[in-house]
Each structure stands twice: as structure tokens, then as C-alpha cells.
């Protein structure tokens, strides 16, 4: 298997240094928080094969399944007497490190860190076991400086991190326009400025960037500051669907505690069903979870459009992950990876079948 260069190496951008570092709820920064919070198991409920399951996710709307599933007790309900211990992260690399160290067992995470974590370990550390969300990524620009897609050329556009999921997507879009950018430095026909989502809105207000290719709710925060959505990434994908968040598990934990993993997946599927049946209640629940984690809820002007742009689903959209890996190779950020075995959808498909839902496909990338 080819070695992969890191997809998610954070590069500090000095041009933002003078800005106040406001630690908002939903960044892709380098910090992680071991919340150490355990949900209360129902009294007298029977434990599964593990006393607890350690679950990681981002305080991010695209991780709404985890936010709502924990907040509403839908995940805990399926686990019975096995308790949940949560940890939140602001960056994919730190969550992968936690998975490798055994600090978490299961995580909600984006496709690029999943690919990078899998290839760096030669396919030994994780499996993708389910889907969670699609969409929720937009190119938002300063309408005074950029009035059309062609105007992006020559401008300064932020992405969250070198090689992260949105960075790869933007680099691929740039290439499709026939423009040239050095992926590592971000210099070229467009200046790609890697900026932590925590400070992207401040960079926009200060004029340090002309726009950003970012996930929600950062995109809607920029719109609230006067930005305009120039492109929704979903418009670039077949059926307007692409993986933004999937569920991963430690291979060790999967082997030792398949009953716990299946229970988490069952809770995830039921959470997604509840979200889709109760969008307003789910949005409020996600915002309440964010307020607990960050101390501040998102205003309606931000969360309303952000929530509408995310689709919560059980299908991991495996073919789009494979395409995203190809985009990273094309950009020069990843050596051609062997992703065979990155998926194990066996337990998910059992859960879906038991609930009368259609089974999902691993695009030929399943474990043997």
C-alpha cells in the first residue's frame, strides 16, 4: 500500500495573527476536549459486552447526528446499561490520534481524516461503519469584490486546513476552472489561505480574505456578516450528495465489542430518522448541544440556513469518498491510496434490514 502524506496538516496563517481569536463553537482547529462526560444509563438496564463506549465528534452542525443522538438520549437508549463517554474535537487529526490511542472507540468524522488515518496505518486502525451527513459546504464571498465564479481568480479564499475535506474540494474546483495553484503553499491563480474556521469570520470582516470554501455553520456566519453564497458544493456532485461526515470505529473495538458497535449504529439510524421527521425540534436540540459545549447557542440567522443545507442519512456514500481521495491525489496532496477494506458495513446493513430500510453499498471498498 502506498504511503500517504497527511491530508490534514494544519498550517498556521500569519496574516490572521492580529485578529482576536474568538473560540466559536464549530471550528476545525487543532484542539480537542476530553469532556469526560458520561450519559446516565437507565436504572437496571442490562450492559452489553463493554461497560462504556467512548464516542468522539465535533461541536459542528455537520455532526448533528452525534449532537442530537447524545442530547436526546437516543444513542444511550440503544446501549442499555453500557454508558457513553463523550469527547469533542475541533480537528480530524486529533480525533484520529485519540482513536489510535484508545481514548475513543467510535467517532463521527470527515472523509479526508478517515482516508488519511486509514492509509497512514496501512489499513490497520479504523473502519468506516456508517454514514451520517451530506452537504453543508459552500463557497461564500464578498459580493463587492466577487460577483461571478470567474471573479474568484486572483482573490484570497480561505479553506479550513491544508488537505482537509473542503481544501481538497476547492483545489479540485480550481483545477476544473483551468487555473493553477501550488497545493502546498496555496499560491497561484487563486490565493488559498488556510484559516481555522474559528477565526474565518473575523478574517472576512477584516478584509484579510475575500471569501471562503467552508462547512456549516461557518458559511452561514459569513453570510450573516454580509457574504454571499456563490456556490453550494452539493451542486457539483451526482444527485447533489457527497459525504461530509461518516462514522468510524477502532478495528480492535469492532472485533471485541460488535454488539456495542451495532447498538451505536442502531441509535444513529434512529437519530437520523428522528431528525428528518422533526427538523425544527432536531435543529433546536443540536443548538442546545452546541450551547452546552461552547457556552453560546447559534443565532437563528445562522442556524436556520445552515441546518437546511445539511442532509442527514445512513448511507456513507462510499463512491463519493473514493472520488474525494482521487481529488486529493490529483492535487498532489496524497499518493494514490489503496482504500480496499476501509468500509465494513455489515452491522449497519443488519440494522437497516431489521428496520425495513434499504441496505447500503461500500463501492467495492469493503473489508473481506
C-alpha positions as CSV (number, residue, x, y, z in Angstrom):
1,X,0.0,0.0,0.0
2,X,1.3,3.4,-0.9
3,X,2.2,5.8,1.9
4,X,0.0,8.8,2.1
5,X,1.1,12.3,3.0
6,X,-1.1,13.8,5.7
7,X,-4.3,15.2,4.3
8,X,-5.0,17.3,7.4
9,X,-1.8,19.0,8.4
10,X,-2.6,22.4,9.9
11,X,-0.6,25.4,8.6
12,X,-0.7,28.5,10.7
13,X,-1.5,31.6,8.7
14,X,0.3,34.6,9.9
15,X,-1.9,37.1,8.1
16,X,-4.7,36.5,10.7
17,X,-2.4,36.9,13.7
18,X,-3.6,40.4,14.6
19,X,-7.2,39.3,14.8
20,X,-8.8,38.3,18.1
21,X,-9.0,34.5,18.3
22,X,-12.6,34.1,19.1
23,X,-13.2,30.5,20.0
24,X,-16.6,29.9,18.4
25,X,-18.4,26.7,18.5
26,X,-17.7,25.0,15.2
27,X,-14.1,25.2,14.0
28,X,-11.7,22.8,12.5
29,X,-8.9,23.8,14.8
30,X,-6.2,21.7,16.4
31,X,-7.8,21.4,19.9
32,X,-9.6,18.5,21.4
33,X,-11.6,18.3,24.6
34,X,-11.9,15.1,26.5
35,X,-15.2,16.0,28.0
36,X,-15.2,13.0,30.3
37,X,-19.0,13.3,30.4
38,X,-20.9,10.1,30.8
39,X,-24.6,9.8,29.9
40,X,-26.7,8.2,32.6
41,X,-27.7,4.6,31.8
42,X,-31.3,3.7,32.6
43,X,-31.6,2.2,36.1
44,X,-31.4,-1.6,35.9
45,X,-30.6,-1.7,32.2
46,X,-28.5,-4.6,31.1
47,X,-24.9,-3.9,30.0
48,X,-23.6,-5.0,26.7
49,X,-20.1,-6.5,26.3
50,X,-18.4,-3.3,27.4
51,X,-19.1,-1.1,30.5
52,X,-18.7,2.0,28.4
53,X,-18.2,3.2,24.9
54,X,-16.1,6.3,24.2
55,X,-17.6,8.4,21.4
56,X,-15.9,11.4,19.7
57,X,-17.4,14.1,17.5
58,X,-17.1,17.8,16.6
59,X,-19.2,20.6,18.0
60,X,-20.3,21.1,14.4
61,X,-23.7,21.0,12.7
62,X,-22.4,18.5,10.1
63,X,-22.0,16.2,13.1
64,X,-25.7,16.7,14.0
65,X,-26.4,13.0,14.3
66,X,-24.0,12.8,17.3
67,X,-25.1,16.1,18.8
68,X,-28.7,15.2,18.7
69,X,-28.2,11.5,19.5
70,X,-26.4,12.3,22.7
71,X,-28.6,15.3,23.6
72,X,-31.9,13.4,23.2
73,X,-30.6,10.2,24.7
74,X,-31.3,8.2,21.5
75,X,-27.8,6.6,21.5
76,X,-27.9,5.8,25.2
77,X,-31.3,4.2,24.9
78,X,-29.9,1.6,22.4
79,X,-26.9,0.9,24.6
80,X,-28.9,0.0,27.7
81,X,-26.5,-0.3,30.7
82,X,-23.4,0.4,28.7
83,X,-22.7,4.1,29.3
84,X,-21.4,6.7,26.8
85,X,-18.4,8.8,27.5
86,X,-18.0,11.7,25.1
87,X,-15.1,13.6,23.7
88,X,-15.3,16.6,21.3
89,X,-12.7,17.6,18.8
90,X,-12.1,20.6,16.5
91,X,-9.8,18.7,14.1
92,X,-9.7,15.4,12.3
93,X,-6.1,14.7,13.1
94,X,-6.7,14.9,16.9
95,X,-9.7,12.6,16.7
96,X,-7.7,10.0,14.7
97,X,-4.9,10.3,17.3
98,X,-7.5,9.6,20.0
99,X,-8.9,6.6,18.1
100,X,-5.4,5.2,17.7
101,X,-4.6,5.8,21.4
102,X,-7.8,4.2,22.6
103,X,-9.1,7.4,24.0
104,X,-12.2,7.0,21.9
105,X,-13.7,3.9,20.3
106,X,-16.2,5.3,17.8
107,X,-16.1,8.7,16.1
108,X,-18.1,11.0,13.8
109,X,-15.5,12.5,11.4
110,X,-15.0,13.8,7.8
111,X,-13.8,11.7,4.8
112,X,-10.3,13.2,4.4
113,X,-9.2,12.4,8.0
114,X,-10.7,8.9,7.6
115,X,-8.7,8.3,4.4
116,X,-5.5,9.7,5.9
117,X,-5.9,7.7,9.1
118,X,-6.6,4.5,7.2
119,X,-3.7,4.9,4.8
120,X,-1.1,6.0,7.3
121,X,-1.8,2.9,9.4
122,X,-1.7,0.6,6.3
123,X,-5.3,-0.1,6.8
124,X,-4.9,-1.4,10.4
125,X,-6.5,1.2,12.7
126,X,-10.1,2.0,11.6
127,X,-13.1,1.1,9.6
128,X,-15.9,3.3,8.3
129,X,-19.1,1.7,9.5
130,X,-21.8,4.1,8.6
131,X,-22.9,7.4,7.1
132,X,-24.1,10.5,8.9
133,X,-24.4,13.6,6.8
134,X,-24.1,15.0,3.3
135,X,-23.8,18.6,2.1
136,X,-23.4,21.7,4.3
137,X,-20.4,23.2,2.4
138,X,-20.5,26.5,0.5
139,X,-18.3,29.0,-1.2
140,X,-19.2,32.3,0.4
141,X,-17.7,35.5,-1.0
142,X,-17.6,39.3,-0.6
143,X,-20.2,40.4,-3.1
144,X,-18.4,43.8,-3.5
145,X,-15.3,42.0,-4.8
146,X,-16.6,38.8,-6.4
147,X,-19.7,38.9,-8.5
148,X,-19.3,35.7,-10.5
149,X,-17.3,32.5,-10.4
150,X,-14.8,33.9,-12.8
151,X,-14.1,36.7,-10.4
152,X,-12.6,34.2,-7.9
153,X,-9.4,34.2,-9.9
154,X,-6.9,36.4,-8.3
155,X,-8.7,36.6,-5.0
156,X,-7.9,35.3,-1.5
157,X,-10.1,32.4,-0.5
158,X,-10.0,30.6,2.9
159,X,-10.3,26.9,3.5
160,X,-10.1,25.3,7.0
161,X,-6.8,23.4,6.7
162,X,-4.2,22.2,4.2
163,X,-5.6,19.0,2.8
164,X,-8.8,18.9,4.8
165,X,-12.0,17.9,3.0
166,X,-13.0,21.4,2.0
167,X,-9.4,22.3,0.9
168,X,-9.3,19.3,-1.4
169,X,-12.7,20.1,-2.9
170,X,-11.7,23.7,-3.5
171,X,-8.3,22.8,-5.1
172,X,-10.2,20.4,-7.3
173,X,-12.7,23.0,-8.3
174,X,-9.8,25.5,-9.1
175,X,-8.2,22.8,-11.4
176,X,-11.5,22.3,-13.1
177,X,-11.5,26.0,-14.0
178,X,-8.2,25.6,-15.7
179,X,-6.4,27.7,-13.1
180,X,-3.1,26.8,-11.4
181,X,-2.4,26.7,-7.7
182,X,0.5,25.2,-5.8
183,X,-1.3,22.9,-3.3
184,X,1.3,23.1,-0.6
185,X,1.7,26.9,-0.5
186,X,-1.7,27.9,-1.7
187,X,-0.1,30.4,-4.2
188,X,-1.2,30.7,-7.8
189,X,-4.1,32.0,-9.8
190,X,-6.1,31.9,-6.6
191,X,-4.6,32.5,-3.1
192,X,-5.8,29.7,-1.0
193,X,-5.5,30.9,2.7
194,X,-5.7,28.0,5.2
195,X,-7.6,29.6,8.1
196,X,-9.1,27.9,11.2
197,X,-12.9,28.1,11.0
198,X,-12.9,29.7,14.4
199,X,-11.4,32.9,13.0
200,X,-12.5,32.8,9.4
201,X,-15.5,35.2,10.1
202,X,-13.0,37.7,11.7
203,X,-10.6,37.4,8.8
204,X,-13.5,38.1,6.4
205,X,-14.6,41.2,8.4
206,X,-11.0,42.5,8.5
207,X,-10.7,42.1,4.7
208,X,-7.9,39.6,5.0
209,X,-9.8,37.2,2.8
210,X,-12.3,37.7,0.0
211,X,-14.3,34.6,0.7
212,X,-14.1,31.0,2.0
213,X,-15.0,27.4,1.0
214,X,-16.2,26.2,4.3
215,X,-18.7,23.9,6.1
216,X,-21.7,25.0,8.1
217,X,-22.2,26.9,10.3
218,X,-19.1,28.9,9.3
219,X,-20.7,29.5,5.8
220,X,-23.8,31.0,7.3
221,X,-21.8,33.1,9.8
222,X,-20.1,34.7,6.8
223,X,-23.5,35.3,5.2
224,X,-24.6,37.0,8.4
225,X,-21.6,39.3,8.0
226,X,-22.7,40.3,4.5
227,X,-21.2,37.5,2.5
228,X,-23.0,35.9,-0.5
229,X,-23.2,32.2,-1.3
230,X,-21.6,31.9,-4.7
231,X,-21.6,28.1,-4.9
232,X,-23.1,25.2,-2.9
233,X,-20.7,22.3,-3.2
234,X,-23.6,19.8,-3.5
235,X,-24.3,21.2,-7.0
236,X,-21.0,19.7,-8.1
237,X,-22.0,16.1,-7.1
238,X,-24.3,13.5,-8.7
239,X,-27.7,13.6,-7.0
240,X,-26.3,16.6,-5.0
241,X,-25.0,14.2,-2.4
242,X,-21.4,13.7,-1.1
243,X,-20.1,12.5,2.2
244,X,-19.3,15.2,4.7
245,X,-19.4,13.1,7.9
246,X,-19.2,9.4,8.4
247,X,-18.8,7.1,11.4
248,X,-15.5,5.3,12.1
249,X,-14.6,2.7,14.7
250,X,-11.4,1.3,16.0
251,X,-10.8,-2.1,14.4
252,X,-9.9,-3.5,17.9
253,X,-13.1,-2.3,19.4
254,X,-15.2,-3.6,16.5
255,X,-13.7,-7.0,16.9
256,X,-14.1,-7.2,20.7
257,X,-17.5,-5.4,21.0
258,X,-19.6,-5.9,17.9
259,X,-22.8,-5.7,20.0
260,X,-21.8,-2.3,21.3
261,X,-21.0,-1.1,17.8
262,X,-24.3,-2.4,16.5
263,X,-26.2,-0.6,19.2
264,X,-24.5,2.7,18.4
265,X,-25.3,2.2,14.7
266,X,-28.9,1.4,15.7
267,X,-29.0,4.6,17.7
268,X,-27.5,6.6,14.8
269,X,-30.1,5.3,12.3
270,X,-32.9,6.1,14.8
271,X,-31.5,9.5,15.4
272,X,-31.3,10.3,11.7
273,X,-34.9,9.2,11.3
274,X,-35.9,11.4,14.2
275,X,-34.0,14.4,12.8
276,X,-35.7,14.0,9.4
277,X,-39.1,13.6,10.9
278,X,-38.7,16.5,13.3
279,X,-36.4,19.0,11.6
280,X,-37.3,22.0,13.9
281,X,-37.0,20.0,17.1
282,X,-33.8,18.5,15.9
283,X,-32.3,21.9,15.0
284,X,-33.2,23.2,18.5
285,X,-31.7,20.0,20.0
286,X,-28.4,20.4,18.1
287,X,-28.2,24.1,19.1
288,X,-28.8,23.2,22.7
289,X,-26.0,20.7,22.5
290,X,-23.7,23.3,20.9
291,X,-24.6,25.8,23.7
292,X,-23.6,23.2,26.3
293,X,-20.3,22.6,24.6
294,X,-19.4,26.2,23.7
295,X,-21.4,28.3,26.2
296,X,-23.2,30.0,23.3
297,X,-26.1,29.0,21.0
298,X,-26.1,29.9,17.4
299,X,-28.5,32.8,16.4
300,X,-31.4,32.0,14.1
301,X,-29.9,33.9,11.3
302,X,-27.0,31.4,11.3
303,X,-28.5,28.1,12.3
304,X,-31.7,28.2,10.1
305,X,-30.0,28.3,6.7
306,X,-27.1,26.1,7.9
307,X,-29.4,23.3,9.1
308,X,-31.4,23.4,5.9
309,X,-28.3,22.7,3.8
310,X,-27.3,19.5,5.6
311,X,-28.9,16.1,4.8
312,X,-28.7,13.5,7.5
313,X,-28.6,10.0,6.2
314,X,-27.3,6.5,7.0
315,X,-25.6,5.8,3.6
316,X,-21.9,6.6,3.8
317,X,-21.9,7.5,0.1
318,X,-18.8,5.4,-0.4
319,X,-18.3,6.2,-4.1
320,X,-18.0,9.9,-3.2
321,X,-15.3,9.2,-0.6
322,X,-13.4,7.4,-3.3
323,X,-13.8,10.4,-5.6
324,X,-12.6,12.7,-2.9
325,X,-9.5,10.6,-2.5
326,X,-8.9,10.8,-6.2
327,X,-9.2,14.6,-6.0
328,X,-6.5,14.7,-3.2
329,X,-4.2,12.6,-5.5
330,X,-4.9,15.0,-8.4
331,X,-4.0,18.0,-6.2
332,X,-0.7,16.3,-5.2
333,X,-1.7,16.0,-1.5
334,X,-2.0,12.2,-1.4
335,X,-0.1,9.4,-3.0
336,X,-2.6,7.0,-4.7
337,X,-4.1,5.1,-1.8
338,X,-5.4,1.5,-1.6
339,X,-8.7,2.0,0.2
340,X,-9.8,-1.6,-0.1
341,X,-11.1,-2.6,3.3
342,X,-11.8,0.9,4.6
343,X,-15.5,0.1,4.9
344,X,-17.3,-2.6,7.0
345,X,-21.0,-2.0,6.6
346,X,-22.0,-5.5,7.8
347,X,-23.5,-4.3,11.1
348,X,-25.1,-1.2,9.5
349,X,-26.9,-3.3,6.9
350,X,-28.2,-5.7,9.6
351,X,-29.6,-2.7,11.4
352,X,-31.1,-1.2,8.3
353,X,-32.6,-4.5,7.2
354,X,-34.2,-5.0,10.7
355,X,-35.8,-1.6,10.4
356,X,-37.2,-2.3,6.9
357,X,-34.7,0.1,5.3
358,X,-32.6,-0.4,2.1
359,X,-29.1,-1.7,2.6
360,X,-26.2,0.5,1.5
361,X,-23.2,-0.2,-0.7
362,X,-19.5,0.1,0.0
363,X,-18.5,0.8,-3.6
364,X,-16.2,-2.2,-3.7
365,X,-14.1,-0.9,-0.8
366,X,-15.4,-3.3,1.9
367,X,-13.4,-5.4,4.2
368,X,-13.1,-9.1,3.3
